[in-house]
Amino acid sequence: MSEIKKRGRKSTNPYWGLVQENAVKEFLTLGIIIEQDVPNTEFSKTPQIVFWSGTSEEQRLRNKIYKDHLMKPLNKMVDSIIRRYKLYSKTMDFEDLHADTLSFLMIKFHKFKPSKNKKSYSYYGTVIKHYLLGSLIKDDKKSKLHTSYEDISTSINDDERHSYTIEEDSLLLTKFINKISESIKKEVSENILNENELRVGNSLLSILENWENLFDTVPGGNKFNKNLILYYMREMTSLSTKDIRNAMKRYKSIYNLLKEDLI
């Protein structure tokens, strides 16, 4: 393997810097990727198996680069993102979630393009976050889908609190959110908005359509839910947090008016 360059500005990240950036570039030059589609599964509509072709020497060099420069940093990256954003799974323990995420990352590893002059650290971090967020939503949908009447009927029928009772708070919230969605649709279609306001309005509509899955995805309270929703909005709009907050002013008035009517 050619010597990995270490010159240049040092990274403030404790586990990913120029050594890792150059190791990724070197790794991706060794061999050719072959992607093979496999039959659809419940987990993915377009699953793939990735093969690295090449000579035995290229294989040896790839293994050496991964072991010496990438294995520990990639493991640390997955670990840090799960813990930092509290993207824990309801169905898997931490070790299994970590291994599952790392496996997915390695399937997507070759899709990073050094020619675009972007950082591999940012690209792989984004891949990890998207995968974990997607897994959380799938877990939540599955848990709702697989809940059978037999699982809950006994406890409900034996509890007097559930006799002749309708969860009015839940119905009221659903009605309130539907009204907000209708008002935002009207605002987007009938009024003159700037580009940022249009992006934010469309992202709000997408979120509100899936609010039951997004607002209660993982434990962590309202603060985490707000952070998660802001993350979705940044991804959907490609806007900064500041730009999103400024554009949101247009829609906050709708929320406040409907809230007053509700009260």
Residue pairs with C-beta under 8 A, 6 or more apart in sequence:
1 26
1 61
1 64
1 65
2 26
4 19
4 22
4 23
4 26
4 69
5 18
5 22
6 18
6 19
6 22
7 18
8 18
9 18
10 17
10 18
11 17
11 18
11 121
13 121
15 72
15 73
15 76
15 77
16 73
16 76
16 77
16 121
19 69
20 69
20 70
20 73
20 120
20 121
21 119
21 120
21 121
23 65
23 68
23 69
23 70
24 70
24 112
24 114
24 120
25 114
25 120
26 61
26 65
27 62
27 65
27 66
27 70
28 110
28 112
28 114
30 52
30 54
30 58
30 59
30 61
30 62
30 65
31 52
31 53
31 54
31 55
31 58
31 59
31 62
32 52
32 53
32 54
33 50
33 51
33 52
33 53
33 110
34 50
34 51
34 52
34 53
35 48
35 49
35 50
35 51
36 48
36 49
36 50
36 51
37 46
37 47
37 48
38 47
38 48
38 49
39 47
40 46
40 47
41 47
43 138
48 107
50 106
50 107
50 110
52 59
52 62
52 110
54 62
74 102
74 105
74 124
75 98
75 102
77 121
77 124
77 125
77 128
78 98
78 101
78 102
78 105
78 128
79 98
81 87
81 125
81 128
81 129
81 132
82 88
82 94
82 97
82 98
82 101
82 132
85 129
85 132
85 227
85 228
85 231
86 218
86 219
86 220
86 224
87 129
87 132
87 133
87 136
87 218
88 94
88 97
88 218
88 219
89 96
89 97
89 135
89 136
89 139
90 136
90 139
90 140
90 143
90 218
91 139
91 142
91 143
92 100
97 132
97 135
100 135
101 128
101 131
101 132
101 135
104 127
104 131
105 124
105 127
105 128
105 131
108 127
109 124
112 118
112 120
112 123
112 124
114 120
129 231
130 235
133 228
133 231
133 232
136 217
136 218
137 210
137 213
137 214
137 217
140 213
140 216
140 217
141 213
156 162
172 262
176 258
176 259
176 262
177 208
177 211
179 258
180 208
180 254
180 255
180 258
181 205
181 208
181 209
183 254
183 258
184 201
184 204
184 205
184 208
184 251
184 254
185 205
187 193
187 201
187 250
187 251
187 254
188 198
188 201
188 202
188 205
193 201
193 250
194 247
196 237
196 239
196 243
196 244
196 246
196 247
197 247
197 250
199 236
199 237
199 238
199 239
199 247
200 233
200 237
200 239
200 244
200 247
200 248
200 250
200 251
201 247
201 250
201 251
202 236
203 232
203 233
203 236
203 237
204 233
204 251
206 236
207 214
207 229
207 232
207 233
214 225
214 228
214 229
214 232
215 225
215 229
216 225
217 225
217 228
218 224
218 228
230 241
230 244
233 239
233 244
234 240
234 241
234 244
237 243
237 244
239 247
